Each structure stands twice: as structure tokens, then as C-alpha cells.
């Protein structure tokens, strides 16, 4: 009888153990977060780019912070926890590099674009080209605020180069960033505006009137780099490499980007900074 009770207890013990193993859910590793700070002008293209990246890298969960390039750069300088920085002007990265605030070997120019003159699709201005601005009066022209937006800095360069600034400066209506300029034109609060082609291509409320001469402003190059606050350096390297693949380069072209030759180099660790 004693042996039977011991045998029963042994069976009961193993039964409880096996039952607990059966009901305990398997623990799966959570995707590693990757924080990306990106210019507002990348928002439309990234709606397609990011899902493709996460599909190829299911171990990475991308979190994007959109904003004006200069604002994002200032936040990174102050220690914002960002893994990858994608401004709309390459010079923003170079400014961080001068201060030693990007990871050495991660800086790339992955695309470019043009500066264009736009008007409302529903209430177009009575002009058809940049030259018309010399003779046809406009009440308001929307431009990015050069103090807070990259597109504003480039637009001012163009207006000075083309000798349009003296006659148009009193008509400037400033937008904090490119999206704000688009809204001013789309809503009819400005008859024309100056934005990147990447901003105008996917916005049905505006249409492009003309493209500014390339020599009228500094080259518009989209850059990317891992920042000094990066915690997921491996994921940052994967993302930068992904942007340079033929598939993504073609997708970017559909959104108004131009191809830009990447710089040579490799993704390096923080200890090599």
C-alpha cells in the first residue's frame, strides 16, 4: 500500500510539472526599437519605405519623429535619444559632424531633389513660370522660415540669386516648415510658394509651375547618419544600407527624389568615434 501511495505521488508530481509546462506561454524576444528623426518632407515616401524595412527586419521596430530639420538637429545636439537622423539638407548632418555628434563612418548622401515654384490646384496664380514673377504682381509668396527650415534657407538663396528678393520680400509669408508652405498655397493664403519637389509631388492640392535653376542655390542632398546618442547602432546600420538599395532608390524617385551617389565607408561602432 505504501509503495502504491509513493507511486501515485510521483505520478501526480510529474503530472503537475508537465501541466505547468504545457500552459506556460513561450517567451518571444521583443523587436529592438530604432528611433528615426526625419524631415517632414520624407513623410509621404516613408509611409511605403518603413513597412518594407520592417518586413525585411522583423527584429526591429521603427519609431519615427518628424519635424523641421533644424529643430531635429537642435534636439540631437541637446541629447535627444535618436538612432538615425535624416534631415532634408545634408549640411545639417555636417554641422553635427563638426561637433563630433555623429558616428564616424555612417554619414551618407542617399538622394537629392529640386526646388520648385508651386501654386494652388484649385485657384492657380496667373503665372506660368519663374520669369513671370518679374512682371506679374503677386500679393503673397509662401516660403519656409530660414530660421527654422532647410527649405527656407534654400528658397532665400534662390530669391537672392534670381534678383527677385527686392521686389518680393514684402510679400513673403513664412511657414515654419515645408508642409506649412504647402498649406498656405493650398488654402489660397499665398498665391505661389517655393518648396522641394518631394513635397509637391504627392500633394494634389498644389501643382508645380516651374523648377528653379540648379545653380541658383546650394545642392539639395538628403543625408543620413547614426547619431552620438544611438542605442541601436546595428539597426541604424541596417537602415542606412536599406536606403541605398536599388528597390528603395526607385521608390524614392517615384516621390520626387533624385538618385545621389553614396559615399564610401562602412558602419562603425561607437568605440571608433
C-alpha positions as CSV (number, residue, x, y, z in Angstrom):
1,X,0.0,0.0,0.0
2,X,2.8,2.4,0.9
3,X,4.5,1.7,-2.5
4,X,1.3,2.4,-4.2
5,X,0.9,5.8,-2.4
6,X,4.5,6.7,-3.3
7,X,3.9,5.8,-6.9
8,X,0.7,7.8,-7.0
9,X,2.5,10.8,-5.6
10,X,5.3,10.5,-8.1
11,X,2.8,10.4,-11.0
12,X,0.9,13.4,-9.5
13,X,4.2,15.4,-9.3
14,X,5.1,14.8,-12.9
15,X,1.6,15.5,-14.0
16,X,1.7,18.9,-12.3
17,X,5.1,19.7,-13.8
18,X,4.0,18.7,-17.3
19,X,0.8,20.6,-17.0
20,X,2.6,23.8,-15.9
21,X,5.0,23.4,-18.9
22,X,2.1,23.0,-21.2
23,X,0.2,26.1,-20.2
24,X,3.2,28.4,-19.8
25,X,3.4,30.6,-22.9
26,X,6.7,30.7,-24.8
27,X,8.6,34.0,-24.2
28,X,9.4,35.7,-27.5
29,X,12.0,38.4,-27.9
30,X,10.5,41.8,-28.4
31,X,11.6,43.8,-31.5
32,X,14.5,46.1,-30.9
33,X,13.4,49.7,-31.1
34,X,15.0,52.0,-33.7
35,X,14.3,55.8,-33.3
36,X,14.5,57.8,-36.5
37,X,14.4,61.6,-36.6
38,X,13.3,62.5,-40.2
39,X,12.5,65.7,-42.0
40,X,8.8,66.4,-42.7
41,X,9.4,66.2,-46.5
42,X,10.1,62.4,-46.0
43,X,6.7,61.6,-44.5
44,X,4.9,60.6,-47.7
45,X,7.8,58.4,-49.0
46,X,8.3,56.8,-45.6
47,X,4.8,55.5,-45.5
48,X,6.0,53.0,-48.0
49,X,9.6,52.7,-47.1
50,X,9.2,51.9,-43.4
51,X,6.9,48.9,-43.8
52,X,9.3,47.4,-46.3
53,X,12.2,47.8,-43.9
54,X,10.3,46.3,-41.0
55,X,9.2,43.4,-43.2
56,X,12.8,42.6,-44.0
57,X,13.9,43.2,-40.4
58,X,11.1,41.9,-38.2
59,X,13.5,42.1,-35.2
60,X,13.5,45.9,-35.5
61,X,10.6,48.2,-34.5
62,X,10.9,51.6,-36.1
63,X,9.7,54.8,-34.3
64,X,9.8,58.0,-36.4
65,X,9.9,61.5,-35.2
66,X,9.1,64.0,-37.9
67,X,9.9,67.7,-37.8
68,X,11.8,70.6,-39.4
69,X,15.4,69.6,-40.0
70,X,17.0,72.4,-37.9
71,X,14.7,71.6,-35.0
72,X,15.6,68.0,-35.1
73,X,19.3,68.8,-35.2
74,X,19.0,71.1,-32.2
75,X,17.3,68.3,-30.3
76,X,20.0,65.8,-31.2
77,X,22.7,68.3,-30.0
78,X,20.9,68.5,-26.7
79,X,21.0,64.7,-26.3
80,X,17.7,63.5,-27.7
81,X,17.7,59.7,-27.9
82,X,17.8,59.3,-31.6
83,X,19.5,56.4,-33.5
84,X,19.2,57.8,-37.1
85,X,19.0,61.4,-38.4
86,X,17.5,62.1,-41.8
87,X,17.4,65.9,-42.5
88,X,16.3,67.4,-45.8
89,X,19.6,69.2,-46.2
90,X,22.9,67.4,-46.0
91,X,24.5,70.4,-44.3
92,X,22.5,69.6,-41.1
93,X,24.5,66.4,-40.7
94,X,27.8,68.1,-41.5
95,X,27.1,70.6,-38.7
96,X,26.6,67.7,-36.3
97,X,29.8,66.1,-37.6
98,X,31.8,69.2,-36.9
99,X,30.8,68.9,-33.3
100,X,31.5,65.1,-33.1
101,X,27.9,64.2,-32.7
102,X,27.5,61.5,-35.4
103,X,29.0,58.1,-35.5
104,X,32.1,58.0,-37.7
105,X,31.6,56.2,-41.0
106,X,27.8,56.3,-41.0
107,X,27.3,59.6,-43.0
108,X,25.7,59.1,-46.4
109,X,24.0,61.2,-49.1
110,X,21.3,58.9,-50.4
111,X,19.1,61.2,-52.5
112,X,18.5,64.6,-53.9
113,X,15.7,66.8,-55.2
114,X,14.9,70.2,-56.8
115,X,13.4,73.4,-55.7
116,X,10.1,74.2,-57.4
117,X,7.6,77.1,-57.7
118,X,4.0,75.9,-56.9
119,X,0.5,77.4,-56.9
120,X,-2.9,76.2,-55.8
121,X,-4.5,73.5,-57.9
122,X,-8.0,75.0,-57.5
123,X,-7.1,78.7,-57.5
124,X,-3.9,79.0,-59.6
125,X,-1.9,82.2,-59.8
126,X,-1.9,83.9,-63.2
127,X,1.7,83.0,-63.9
128,X,3.3,80.0,-65.6
129,X,7.0,80.3,-64.8
130,X,9.6,81.9,-62.5
131,X,10.2,84.6,-65.1
132,X,6.6,85.7,-64.8
133,X,7.4,86.8,-61.2
134,X,9.4,89.6,-62.6
135,X,6.4,91.1,-64.4
136,X,3.2,89.7,-62.9
137,X,2.4,91.0,-59.4
138,X,1.6,88.6,-56.6
139,X,0.1,89.5,-53.3
140,X,1.8,86.8,-51.2
141,X,4.5,84.3,-51.8
142,X,5.0,81.5,-49.3
143,X,8.5,80.5,-48.3
144,X,9.9,78.5,-45.4
145,X,11.3,80.4,-42.4
146,X,15.0,80.3,-43.0
147,X,15.5,80.3,-39.2
148,X,13.7,77.0,-38.7
149,X,13.6,75.2,-42.0
150,X,16.1,73.9,-44.6
151,X,13.7,74.7,-47.5
152,X,13.5,78.3,-46.3
153,X,17.3,78.6,-46.4
154,X,17.5,77.3,-49.9
155,X,14.5,79.4,-51.1
156,X,16.1,82.6,-49.9
157,X,19.3,81.6,-51.8
158,X,17.3,81.3,-55.0
159,X,15.3,84.5,-54.5
160,X,18.6,86.5,-54.0
161,X,20.3,84.8,-56.9
162,X,17.4,85.5,-59.3
163,X,17.2,89.2,-58.2
164,X,13.6,88.6,-57.1
165,X,14.1,89.4,-53.4
166,X,13.9,93.2,-53.6
167,X,10.5,93.2,-55.3
168,X,9.0,90.2,-53.4
169,X,10.4,90.4,-49.9
170,X,7.5,92.5,-48.6
171,X,5.1,89.8,-49.9
172,X,6.8,86.9,-48.1
173,X,4.5,84.7,-45.9
174,X,6.7,82.4,-43.8
175,X,5.8,78.8,-43.0
176,X,7.7,77.1,-40.2
177,X,8.5,74.2,-42.5
178,X,7.8,72.8,-46.0
179,X,4.4,71.4,-45.0
180,X,3.3,74.7,-43.7
181,X,4.3,76.4,-47.0
182,X,2.2,73.8,-48.9
183,X,-0.8,74.5,-46.7
184,X,-0.5,78.3,-47.2
185,X,-0.6,77.8,-51.0
186,X,-3.3,75.0,-51.0
187,X,-5.6,77.2,-48.9
188,X,-5.1,80.2,-51.0
189,X,-3.4,82.2,-48.3
190,X,-0.5,82.7,-50.7
191,X,-0.7,82.7,-54.5
192,X,2.6,80.9,-55.0
193,X,5.2,79.1,-52.9
194,X,8.6,77.6,-53.0
195,X,9.2,74.1,-51.8
196,X,11.1,70.9,-52.5
197,X,9.8,68.8,-55.4
198,X,9.5,65.9,-52.9
199,X,6.9,68.0,-51.0
200,X,4.8,68.9,-54.0
201,X,4.7,65.6,-56.0
202,X,2.2,63.8,-53.7
203,X,0.1,66.8,-52.8
204,X,-3.0,67.0,-55.1
205,X,-3.9,70.5,-53.7
206,X,-1.0,72.2,-55.4
207,X,0.7,72.0,-58.8
208,X,4.2,72.7,-59.9
209,X,4.7,75.8,-62.1
210,X,8.4,75.7,-62.7
211,X,11.8,74.3,-61.4
212,X,14.5,76.7,-60.2
213,X,17.9,76.6,-61.8
214,X,20.3,74.2,-60.1
215,X,23.0,76.9,-59.9
216,X,20.6,79.3,-58.1
217,X,21.1,77.6,-54.7
218,X,23.2,75.0,-52.9
219,X,22.7,71.4,-53.9
220,X,19.7,69.8,-52.2
221,X,21.0,66.5,-50.9
222,X,19.2,64.2,-48.5
223,X,21.6,62.8,-45.9
224,X,21.5,60.1,-43.2
225,X,23.8,59.3,-40.3
226,X,23.7,57.5,-36.9
227,X,23.9,60.0,-34.1
228,X,26.0,60.1,-31.0
229,X,23.0,59.1,-28.8
230,X,22.3,56.0,-30.9
231,X,21.5,52.9,-28.8
232,X,20.7,50.5,-31.7
233,X,23.8,51.0,-33.8
234,X,23.3,47.7,-35.6
235,X,19.7,48.6,-36.6
236,X,20.9,52.0,-37.7
237,X,23.5,50.4,-40.0
238,X,20.8,48.1,-41.4
239,X,18.5,51.1,-42.1
240,X,21.2,53.2,-43.8
241,X,22.2,50.3,-46.0
242,X,18.5,49.7,-46.8
243,X,18.0,53.2,-48.1
244,X,20.8,52.7,-50.7
245,X,19.3,49.5,-52.2
246,X,18.0,49.7,-55.8
247,X,14.4,48.9,-54.7
248,X,14.2,51.9,-52.3
249,X,16.1,54.2,-54.7
250,X,13.4,53.5,-57.3
251,X,10.6,54.0,-54.8
252,X,12.1,57.4,-53.7
253,X,12.3,58.5,-57.3
254,X,8.5,58.0,-57.6
255,X,8.2,60.5,-54.7
256,X,10.2,63.3,-56.4
257,X,13.7,62.3,-55.3
258,X,16.8,62.1,-57.4
259,X,19.5,59.5,-57.0
260,X,22.6,60.6,-55.2
261,X,25.9,58.7,-55.2
262,X,26.5,57.2,-51.7
263,X,29.8,57.9,-50.0
264,X,32.3,55.2,-49.5
265,X,32.6,53.8,-46.0
266,X,31.2,51.3,-43.6
267,X,29.1,51.4,-40.4
268,X,31.4,51.6,-37.5
269,X,30.9,51.2,-33.8
270,X,30.8,54.0,-31.2
271,X,34.1,53.0,-29.8
272,X,35.7,54.1,-33.1
273,X,34.2,57.5,-33.0
